[in-house]
Amino acid sequence: MNIETFGFGDQFTLNDAFELLNCHVVKKGDEKKSESTIEVIGFVAGVITLNDEIEVMIKFPKELVQLTKSGFSDNITLLEMT
């Protein structure tokens, strides 16, 4: 008998997720737009545990996105605020 589990090898830890709180982000592909418009910039607004997996909530001006660690790293770029 072979049991496969999905999504449990690469998850946020609570510390990882809490360190991202209030960080500014953009969706991948919108990095250049973030220099000229605020409409594409979001921030990590919360942390949620759902089905034993930690996810982050990202608030953009027109939407709220909930992502796992793999979804975050595949779709989101952290902005360095100077």
Number of C-alpha atoms within 10 A of each C-alpha: 2 3 4 4 6 6 10 9 8 11 16 19 13 14 8 12 20 15 11 17 16 14 15 19 24 23 17 14 11 14 17 11 13 17 10 9 9 12 12 18 21 25 20 23 19 16 19 16 11 9 6 9 16 18 23 23 19 25 19 20 11 8 8 13 13 16 18 21 19 15 12 20 12 12 13 19 16 19 15 8 7 3
